[in-house]
């Protein structure tokens, strides 16, 4: 495709002006009380966003730089096409809370449904045309659904070079395809929705039979290729702004979990509710995922989320939970005794698990030359040796996989399992963010020592890989065993405000 030098310079000048003054491009003359957008901005929510930020912690400049990096990765004469998430409906008109597609959010900062982004490569320097097609302003629809940012804001606020009404896509997209040879996209996927965009993309709209799949297929000489691997390469290494967001989420989540250890709960759902309240404070978005609050043998179900049983005094409780901030998540697991004091058996298993987890966290740095897969192997070997020393028969080759059935860790970021499909065999690089979560889950059968049957526990931290050492996001979540009397036990009687953590 051929672009005039004057057009390139015009794009560059307009973009630099937009980013230097941030958003909105042309400025807004009305008061903040009159502003109506589909998501928080500094002009409307100065308590949540600083000047220059499109989403909490992430500036217009960073979003632009991300699009530049994608444009550089694209071959000549190619485009990338990404769609926003749909509104998901529970039943009838009752909808779930909206959650933006992470790839779309990563490149645009736009946090509304029914939108399409096109990154059109201009040259190898990263110059590109950023198309953003969104829902237009609609007074009647906004009365029911809330404010929309609209087409003008797509240009003025989100710095699109080309902005338009998403309803015009059937006319616009074929014209874009005439200028390209390769399309990188993961659409249409499994889109089932009532939204305008999804009907078009999936061919559900009667007047647009075939949707984007047909448009791409019928575009003469255009090859369609997956975008996933390019997005994974971009997203797996976190910027300092992303790391700061994840640290905030980790700090807040850690304090919430430690505070939960100080309380006395009779039911799993009460502890779940306590954390839910905590995770919505201090500017956080709420829970990053459906939490696990598992008392006793429930902990042996890795993704136990019903959280509806009563705690027993002699049991352990396993919590896997974390808050989200600015779209970025933290993933933490902690296990502690309901009564406030470990039994000798529980303490032995927990101490083994904690020692393995601390060893693995310490190895999360670039100089270790390790990978998540190699670290998983280290964890399995050390757990196996430790369990043998505690009297477990580990002679069968599947024994350790029964006791420790999941992987040691995964990548984290905008997703709980970030950069989906990115190999765990990739060597650690500075800026990778991972979980380290060994677990011990002893089935209730005669194969295992009677004193350990039914015990389940996991210890997990969110960690950023640095050059010579790990940066742990979740240090405020206590995991050490102390000989101090437990706060949750004595608080009912002494009214103590001590911060020491104890089991």
Backbone torsions as a table, in degrees:
resi	resn	phi	psi	omega
1	UNK	NA	149.3	-175.3
2	UNK	-119.5	130.5	178.2
3	UNK	-124.2	138.7	179.0
4	UNK	-70.5	150.3	179.3
5	UNK	-62.4	-35.5	-179.1
6	UNK	-65.2	-37.3	178.4
7	UNK	-67.5	-39.8	177.2
8	UNK	-60.9	-44.5	-179.8
9	UNK	-65.3	-37.2	178.8
10	UNK	-63.9	-44.2	177.5
11	UNK	-60.5	-45.5	-178.0
12	UNK	-62.7	-43.3	-179.2
13	UNK	-64.0	-45.1	-178.0
14	UNK	-66.6	-40.2	-179.2
15	UNK	-66.3	-44.4	179.9
16	UNK	-63.1	-38.6	177.8
17	UNK	-64.6	-41.6	-179.2
18	UNK	-64.4	-45.0	-175.3
19	UNK	-73.0	-35.7	-178.9
20	UNK	-66.7	-32.5	177.4
21	UNK	-99.8	-4.3	-175.2
22	UNK	58.1	-141.4	-168.7
23	UNK	-114.5	145.4	-1.3
24	UNK	-81.7	162.7	-174.5
25	UNK	-59.9	-50.4	-172.5
26	UNK	-94.1	0.4	-176.6
27	UNK	80.3	157.7	-178.9
28	UNK	-126.8	127.5	-172.5
29	UNK	-91.0	-12.4	-178.8
30	UNK	-86.5	165.7	-179.0
31	UNK	-72.9	160.5	-178.6
32	UNK	-59.6	-31.9	-178.4
33	UNK	-65.8	-23.8	-178.7
34	UNK	-90.7	-10.5	-177.0
35	UNK	-73.2	137.6	-179.9
36	UNK	-135.5	108.9	178.5
37	UNK	-130.2	164.8	-177.1
38	UNK	-82.0	0.6	178.1
39	UNK	-157.1	162.5	179.6
40	UNK	-63.4	140.5	171.3
41	UNK	-130.2	165.4	179.0
42	UNK	-58.6	-37.8	-177.6
43	UNK	-65.5	-27.4	-179.0
44	UNK	-106.2	-25.1	-176.6
45	UNK	-133.7	63.5	-178.2
46	UNK	-64.1	-15.4	176.9
47	UNK	-78.3	-13.9	-179.3
48	UNK	-109.8	-32.2	-175.7
49	UNK	-128.4	142.1	176.2
50	UNK	-86.9	162.3	175.4
51	UNK	-55.8	136.4	179.3
52	UNK	93.5	-12.4	-178.0
53	UNK	-90.9	138.0	172.6
54	UNK	-89.9	-42.7	171.3
55	UNK	-127.8	163.5	-175.9
56	UNK	-52.5	121.7	175.5
57	UNK	84.2	-13.6	-174.9
58	UNK	-117.1	120.3	-174.2
59	UNK	-87.4	166.6	173.9
60	UNK	-58.8	-37.4	179.4
61	UNK	-61.9	-42.9	-179.6
62	UNK	-65.9	-40.7	177.1
63	UNK	-62.0	-40.7	176.9
64	UNK	-62.3	-44.8	-179.8
65	UNK	-61.2	-36.0	178.0
66	UNK	-63.9	-42.5	178.8
67	UNK	-66.5	-35.7	176.1
68	UNK	-61.3	-45.0	-178.9
69	UNK	-63.2	-38.1	176.5
70	UNK	-67.3	-42.6	179.7
71	UNK	-60.4	-39.2	178.0
72	UNK	-63.2	-35.5	-177.9
73	UNK	-76.0	-23.1	-179.0
74	UNK	-73.6	144.2	174.5
75	UNK	-69.4	163.7	175.1
76	UNK	-57.3	150.8	177.3
77	UNK	58.3	43.9	-179.4
78	UNK	-137.4	163.2	176.7
79	UNK	-136.0	159.1	170.2
80	UNK	-115.2	137.1	-178.5
81	UNK	-123.8	125.6	-179.8
82	UNK	-134.1	146.0	179.2
83	UNK	-117.5	148.7	173.3
84	UNK	-70.5	162.3	174.3
85	UNK	-67.9	161.0	174.2
86	UNK	-91.3	162.1	165.2
87	UNK	-74.4	127.5	179.3
88	UNK	-98.0	136.2	-175.4
89	UNK	-108.0	132.7	177.5
90	UNK	-76.4	-44.8	175.2
91	UNK	-170.7	143.0	179.2
92	UNK	52.1	-126.0	179.9
93	UNK	-94.6	7.1	-177.5
94	UNK	-87.4	118.1	-173.2
95	UNK	-109.1	158.4	171.8
96	UNK	-84.6	161.7	174.5
97	UNK	-60.3	133.9	-175.5
98	UNK	-71.8	138.0	175.0
99	UNK	-133.2	118.6	-174.6
100	UNK	-69.8	147.6	173.2
101	UNK	-59.3	126.7	-173.2
102	UNK	-61.6	-38.7	178.9
103	UNK	-64.9	-43.8	179.8
104	UNK	-62.7	-45.4	178.9
105	UNK	-63.6	-40.6	-178.5
106	UNK	-57.9	-37.4	-175.6
107	UNK	-92.5	-24.5	-171.2
108	UNK	-116.8	-32.4	-171.5
109	UNK	74.8	2.3	-176.7
110	UNK	-86.4	124.9	-168.8
111	UNK	-118.5	45.1	176.8
112	UNK	-127.3	158.5	177.4
113	UNK	-79.4	176.1	171.1
114	UNK	58.1	55.0	-179.8
115	UNK	-141.4	153.5	178.9
116	UNK	-132.6	136.0	176.5
117	UNK	-116.1	139.0	175.0
118	UNK	-128.1	123.8	174.5
119	UNK	-102.7	109.8	-175.0
120	UNK	-104.3	110.9	-176.4
121	UNK	-64.5	135.4	176.8
122	UNK	-104.6	-51.4	177.5
123	UNK	-152.7	178.4	-174.3
124	UNK	-74.0	-8.3	178.9
125	UNK	-77.4	-8.9	-176.4
126	UNK	106.4	-4.2	176.4
127	UNK	-61.3	139.1	-175.4
128	UNK	-157.2	161.9	171.7
129	UNK	-105.7	117.6	-179.3
130	UNK	-95.4	108.5	176.2
131	UNK	-93.2	137.1	174.7
132	UNK	-138.7	116.0	-178.7
133	UNK	-111.6	123.9	-169.9
134	UNK	-134.7	172.9	175.6
135	UNK	-69.4	136.7	177.0
136	UNK	-74.2	162.8	173.1
137	UNK	-60.7	140.6	-177.3
138	UNK	-152.6	104.8	-173.4
139	UNK	-57.4	-44.2	-176.9
140	UNK	-68.0	-44.4	179.4
141	UNK	-65.0	-39.8	-178.1
142	UNK	-69.7	-23.9	174.7
143	UNK	-59.3	-36.4	-177.5
144	UNK	-95.6	-38.9	-168.9
145	UNK	-101.6	-11.6	-174.7
146	UNK	99.2	170.2	-173.6
147	UNK	-64.0	148.8	169.5
148	UNK	-112.6	149.2	177.0
149	UNK	-74.4	-38.1	176.5
150	UNK	85.9	172.1	-174.6
151	UNK	-66.8	-41.4	-178.1
152	UNK	-63.6	-38.5	178.9
153	UNK	-68.7	-28.0	176.3
154	UNK	-57.3	-35.9	177.8
155	UNK	-86.8	-48.2	-172.4
156	UNK	-74.2	-35.8	-174.9
157	UNK	-100.0	-45.0	-173.4
158	UNK	-99.2	5.0	168.4
159	UNK	64.8	32.5	173.7
160	UNK	-68.5	138.7	173.3
161	UNK	-75.8	-35.4	176.6
162	UNK	-130.1	118.7	-179.0
163	UNK	-118.3	150.1	-179.8
164	UNK	-164.8	173.3	178.3
165	UNK	-78.2	127.5	-178.2
166	UNK	-60.6	-23.5	179.6
167	UNK	-70.5	-14.4	-179.5
168	UNK	-92.5	4.7	-176.4
169	UNK	-55.6	-40.0	-179.6
170	UNK	-56.8	-26.0	177.7
171	UNK	-90.4	-36.6	-171.6
172	UNK	-78.7	-44.7	-172.8
173	UNK	-60.9	-43.7	177.5
174	UNK	-59.1	-32.2	178.7
175	UNK	-68.8	-38.6	177.7
176	UNK	-64.9	-39.9	-177.0
177	UNK	-65.9	-23.4	178.2
178	UNK	-65.7	-20.3	-176.8
179	UNK	-99.6	7.2	-173.3
180	UNK	-131.2	159.9	177.7
181	UNK	-111.7	-27.3	-178.9
182	UNK	-134.9	138.2	177.2
183	UNK	-118.2	123.2	176.8
184	UNK	-104.1	116.7	-176.6
185	UNK	-159.7	155.3	172.8
186	UNK	-109.8	15.0	176.3
187	UNK	-87.2	161.6	2.2
188	UNK	-84.6	-13.3	179.4
189	UNK	65.1	-149.7	-179.1
190	UNK	-108.8	67.3	-175.5
191	UNK	-87.0	117.0	176.3
192	UNK	-132.7	106.4	-173.8
193	UNK	-160.9	165.9	174.7
194	UNK	-90.6	-5.3	-174.6
195	UNK	-72.0	150.9	-178.2
196	UNK	-55.2	-49.9	-176.5
197	UNK	-62.8	-45.8	-176.3
198	UNK	-65.6	-37.4	177.2
199	UNK	-61.6	-38.5	179.6
200	UNK	-71.3	-47.2	-176.6
201	UNK	-62.6	-36.1	-176.1
202	UNK	-96.0	0.1	179.5
203	UNK	76.1	20.2	-178.7
204	UNK	-80.6	-22.5	-177.5
205	UNK	-75.7	121.1	-176.1
206	UNK	-56.5	-37.6	-177.7
207	UNK	-79.4	-3.4	-177.9
208	UNK	-129.7	44.6	-174.1
209	UNK	-52.0	128.6	178.7
210	UNK	100.6	-30.3	175.9
211	UNK	56.8	-154.0	-174.3
212	UNK	-65.5	-32.0	179.2
213	UNK	-59.2	-43.0	178.6
214	UNK	-68.8	-41.4	179.7
215	UNK	-59.2	-45.2	-178.9
216	UNK	-68.2	-40.1	-178.9
217	UNK	-65.9	-38.1	-175.5
218	UNK	-83.7	-8.2	179.9
219	UNK	-73.6	113.9	-174.0
220	UNK	-60.9	127.3	174.3
221	UNK	75.4	8.4	-178.2
222	UNK	-98.8	128.2	176.7
223	UNK	-99.7	138.4	179.1
224	UNK	-107.3	125.6	-177.2
225	UNK	-131.3	155.7	-179.4
226	UNK	-69.9	145.0	179.5
227	UNK	-97.0	-17.3	-169.8
228	UNK	-50.5	-46.5	-173.7
229	UNK	-66.6	-34.3	177.7
230	UNK	-67.6	-44.0	-179.8
231	UNK	-65.3	-37.8	177.8
232	UNK	-61.5	-43.1	-179.9
233	UNK	-62.8	-36.5	178.9
234	UNK	-72.4	-43.4	-170.2
235	UNK	-81.1	-23.7	-171.9
236	UNK	-70.8	-27.1	176.1
237	UNK	-98.6	117.2	-173.4
238	UNK	-88.5	143.6	174.0
239	UNK	-76.9	168.9	178.1
240	UNK	-63.8	-33.2	177.9
241	UNK	-66.7	-41.4	177.4
242	UNK	-64.0	-43.3	179.3
243	UNK	-61.8	-39.3	178.7
244	UNK	-63.9	-41.0	177.3
245	UNK	-63.0	-41.6	-178.2
246	UNK	-70.2	-34.5	175.5
247	UNK	-64.7	-40.7	177.6
248	UNK	-62.3	-44.2	177.8
249	UNK	-62.6	-40.5	180.0
250	UNK	-67.8	-42.2	178.9
251	UNK	-61.8	-47.0	-178.9
252	UNK	-65.1	-43.7	-180.0
253	UNK	-64.7	-41.6	179.6
254	UNK	-61.1	-42.6	177.9
255	UNK	-64.8	-37.0	178.9
256	UNK	-63.4	-45.4	-177.6
257	UNK	-68.3	-41.1	177.2
258	UNK	-63.6	-38.6	176.9
259	UNK	-64.3	-36.1	178.0
260	UNK	-63.1	-34.1	178.2
261	UNK	-63.8	-26.1	-178.3
262	UNK	-80.4	-12.5	-175.0
263	UNK	-95.9	170.7	173.6
264	UNK	-117.7	121.4	-179.3
265	UNK	-121.5	140.8	178.8
266	UNK	-94.0	-29.9	-175.2
267	UNK	-127.9	150.8	177.7
268	UNK	-58.6	-40.8	-176.0
269	UNK	-66.2	-27.1	178.3
270	UNK	-69.5	-41.3	175.7
271	UNK	-66.1	-40.4	175.9
272	UNK	-57.5	-47.2	-178.9
273	UNK	-65.3	-37.2	178.7
274	UNK	-60.7	-46.4	-179.9
275	UNK	-67.7	-39.4	178.9
276	UNK	-58.2	-43.5	177.7
277	UNK	-63.1	-45.5	-179.9
278	UNK	-60.3	-42.6	-173.5
279	UNK	-70.4	-12.8	179.9
280	UNK	-99.2	7.6	179.1
281	UNK	-98.0	168.9	171.2
282	UNK	60.1	34.0	176.9
283	UNK	79.5	0.4	179.8
284	UNK	-74.1	158.5	-174.8
285	UNK	-82.2	-17.3	-174.6
286	UNK	123.1	-167.4	179.8
287	UNK	-61.4	140.9	179.3
288	UNK	-78.6	-19.0	-179.1
289	UNK	-166.6	170.1	178.1
290	UNK	-67.0	120.1	-172.7
291	UNK	-76.6	155.5	169.8
292	UNK	-99.1	122.6	172.3
293	UNK	-128.9	94.2	-166.7
294	UNK	-119.3	113.9	176.0
295	UNK	-92.2	138.9	174.8
296	UNK	60.7	-134.0	-174.7
297	UNK	-68.0	-14.7	175.9
298	UNK	-59.4	-25.7	179.7
299	UNK	-65.4	-16.6	179.0
300	UNK	-79.3	-4.9	169.5
301	UNK	-96.5	112.3	-169.6
302	UNK	-57.9	-44.9	-180.0
303	UNK	-109.5	54.0	175.7
304	UNK	-75.1	114.8	-176.5
305	UNK	-130.7	5.9	177.7
306	UNK	-68.8	-35.0	171.3
307	UNK	49.4	49.6	-173.1
308	UNK	-130.5	16.4	-178.7
309	UNK	-103.6	164.3	176.9
310	UNK	-87.8	142.1	176.6
311	UNK	-75.7	146.9	173.0
312	UNK	-108.4	139.3	-172.8
313	UNK	-55.2	-34.1	-175.7
314	UNK	-90.5	1.4	-177.2
315	UNK	-86.7	165.0	166.0
316	UNK	-93.2	158.7	170.6
317	UNK	-122.2	129.0	176.5
318	UNK	-105.5	124.1	177.0
319	UNK	-116.4	125.8	172.7
320	UNK	-121.1	104.5	-172.0
321	UNK	-159.1	158.4	176.9
322	UNK	-169.7	157.9	179.3
323	UNK	-93.9	164.4	176.4
324	UNK	-116.9	140.1	177.2
325	UNK	-137.1	122.9	-179.9
326	UNK	60.1	27.5	-178.3
327	UNK	89.6	-10.6	-177.8
328	UNK	-96.9	142.9	-170.8
329	UNK	-111.0	163.0	165.2
330	UNK	-128.9	148.9	-173.6
331	UNK	-129.4	113.8	-174.4
332	UNK	-133.2	139.6	169.6
333	UNK	-128.1	137.5	175.6
334	UNK	-139.7	149.9	178.7
335	UNK	-130.6	132.0	179.3
336	UNK	-148.9	160.8	-178.0
337	UNK	-77.2	135.5	179.1
338	UNK	-58.5	-39.9	-176.6
339	UNK	-76.3	-16.8	-175.8
340	UNK	99.5	-2.8	-178.8
341	UNK	-143.8	128.4	176.4
342	UNK	-66.8	144.5	163.2
343	UNK	-75.0	161.7	178.3
344	UNK	-55.3	-40.2	-179.8
345	UNK	-65.1	-45.2	179.4
346	UNK	-62.9	-41.3	-178.7
347	UNK	-64.6	-40.2	-179.8
348	UNK	-61.6	-47.9	179.9
349	UNK	-65.6	-41.8	-178.3
350	UNK	-65.4	-41.7	-179.8
351	UNK	-63.0	-42.3	175.2
352	UNK	-58.5	-49.4	-177.9
353	UNK	-62.5	-42.6	-179.3
354	UNK	-63.4	-41.3	179.8
355	UNK	-63.8	-40.7	177.7
356	UNK	-65.9	-43.7	-178.2
357	UNK	-64.5	-42.0	179.0
358	UNK	-64.0	-40.1	177.9
359	UNK	-60.2	-45.0	-177.4
360	UNK	-68.8	-39.4	176.9
361	UNK	-60.0	-43.5	-177.6
362	UNK	-63.0	-21.5	-178.6
363	UNK	-90.6	2.0	-178.8
364	UNK	-84.0	71.6	175.4
365	UNK	-149.5	159.2	-173.7
366	UNK	-61.0	-38.7	-176.1
367	UNK	-67.7	-14.3	179.8
368	UNK	-73.1	-19.5	-177.3
369	UNK	57.4	30.3	-179.0
370	UNK	-101.0	172.0	172.7
371	UNK	-128.7	170.2	174.7
372	UNK	-61.7	-37.8	178.6
373	UNK	-64.0	-44.9	179.1
374	UNK	-65.5	-37.5	178.3
375	UNK	-66.2	-36.0	175.6
376	UNK	-61.1	-41.4	177.7
377	UNK	-61.9	-40.2	177.8
378	UNK	-62.7	-44.1	-179.2
379	UNK	-63.0	-45.0	179.9
380	UNK	-60.1	-44.8	-177.7
381	UNK	-63.1	-44.5	-177.2
382	UNK	-71.5	-35.9	176.2
383	UNK	-65.8	-42.2	-179.7
384	UNK	-61.1	-45.9	178.7
385	UNK	-62.2	-42.5	-179.0
386	UNK	-66.1	-40.2	179.0
387	UNK	-66.5	-37.0	175.6
388	UNK	-58.9	-43.9	-178.5
389	UNK	-66.2	-19.9	178.5
390	UNK	-95.2	6.2	174.5
391	UNK	98.2	9.6	177.3
392	UNK	-79.2	139.0	173.4
393	UNK	-84.7	104.7	-177.1
394	UNK	-108.6	25.0	-174.0
395	UNK	-72.1	-32.4	177.4
396	UNK	-70.4	140.9	-175.8
397	UNK	-65.4	-22.6	-179.4
398	UNK	-93.8	2.6	-174.1
399	UNK	-61.1	-48.4	-176.9
400	UNK	-67.2	-32.5	178.6
401	UNK	-72.4	-22.3	173.9
402	UNK	-75.5	-42.5	-178.9
403	UNK	-75.8	-33.5	-177.1
404	UNK	-131.0	80.4	-168.0
405	UNK	-85.7	-9.2	-176.8
406	UNK	-113.0	169.9	179.2
407	UNK	-72.8	155.2	-179.1
408	UNK	-64.1	-31.6	-174.7
409	UNK	-165.8	174.6	178.9
410	UNK	-152.2	167.2	179.0
411	UNK	-78.2	148.0	179.1
412	UNK	-132.5	160.2	-179.9
413	UNK	171.1	-115.6	173.5
414	UNK	-72.6	-23.7	175.3
415	UNK	-109.9	153.5	171.1
416	UNK	-64.0	-42.4	170.8
417	UNK	-109.7	87.2	-169.5
418	UNK	-77.0	158.9	178.9
419	UNK	47.6	61.6	-173.0
420	UNK	-57.4	129.9	-178.6
421	UNK	91.6	-9.8	178.0
422	UNK	-66.6	130.3	-170.2
423	UNK	-68.2	138.4	174.3
424	UNK	-75.6	-4.4	178.8
425	UNK	-87.9	-0.8	179.0
426	UNK	-75.7	133.3	-178.7
427	UNK	-63.9	144.6	-179.2
428	UNK	-56.9	134.6	174.2
429	UNK	-127.3	149.2	177.3
430	UNK	-55.6	128.6	179.6
431	UNK	102.3	-12.7	172.1
432	UNK	-69.7	140.1	178.1
433	UNK	-121.6	128.3	-171.3
434	UNK	-138.4	166.4	168.6
435	UNK	-101.6	153.0	171.8
436	UNK	-127.6	108.0	-168.1
437	UNK	-142.5	67.4	173.4
438	UNK	-67.1	153.4	179.0
439	UNK	-143.3	159.3	173.6
440	UNK	-127.8	122.2	-178.2
441	UNK	-132.9	107.5	-173.5
442	UNK	-99.2	110.1	178.1
443	UNK	-60.8	153.7	-179.5
444	UNK	-88.3	70.5	175.7
445	UNK	-142.8	168.2	-170.0
446	UNK	-71.1	-7.0	179.6
447	UNK	-66.4	-24.0	-171.9
448	UNK	-113.2	159.0	179.2
449	UNK	-54.8	137.0	-176.1
450	UNK	-58.3	-35.5	-176.1
451	UNK	-69.2	-17.3	-175.7
452	UNK	-106.7	-9.4	-172.9
453	UNK	-61.4	134.7	176.8
454	UNK	86.0	-5.9	179.9
455	UNK	-81.0	132.7	175.2
456	UNK	-133.0	138.2	-179.4
457	UNK	-155.5	150.7	176.3
458	UNK	-148.0	141.9	174.7
459	UNK	-125.7	124.0	-173.6
460	UNK	-138.6	133.6	172.1
461	UNK	-123.9	152.4	170.7
462	UNK	-94.6	128.3	-168.8
463	UNK	-133.9	139.6	172.5
464	UNK	-104.9	132.3	178.9
465	UNK	-76.4	125.3	173.6
466	UNK	-113.6	-179.3	-176.3
467	UNK	-65.7	-46.9	-173.3
468	UNK	-125.3	13.8	178.6
469	UNK	-179.0	160.5	-179.4
470	UNK	-81.0	151.3	171.1
471	UNK	-113.7	105.2	-173.4
472	UNK	-87.9	122.3	-179.2
473	UNK	-76.3	-22.9	-165.2
474	UNK	-114.8	34.5	-175.7
475	UNK	-65.3	-23.9	-178.9
476	UNK	-71.7	-13.6	176.6
477	UNK	-84.7	106.9	-174.2
478	UNK	-63.9	140.0	177.0
479	UNK	-138.8	-6.8	-179.0
480	UNK	-77.3	152.8	175.1
481	UNK	-94.0	128.5	-178.1
482	UNK	-117.8	152.9	176.7
483	UNK	-88.9	1.4	178.3
484	UNK	-67.8	152.1	171.7
485	UNK	-60.9	141.8	-172.5
486	UNK	-74.5	135.7	-178.7
487	UNK	-61.2	-42.3	-176.2
488	UNK	-63.7	-23.9	178.8
489	UNK	-83.3	-45.5	-173.5
490	UNK	-83.9	-18.4	-174.7
491	UNK	-62.1	-34.2	-177.9
492	UNK	-64.7	-26.3	-173.9
493	UNK	-106.0	-32.4	-173.8
494	UNK	-106.4	-13.3	-177.7
495	UNK	63.1	30.2	-175.2
496	UNK	-69.7	148.0	174.6
497	UNK	-110.9	16.1	-178.0
498	UNK	-61.7	147.8	178.0
499	UNK	-99.6	0.9	179.7
500	UNK	-67.1	142.5	-178.2
501	UNK	-107.6	139.0	-170.1
502	UNK	-152.7	153.0	178.3
503	UNK	-131.1	NA	NA
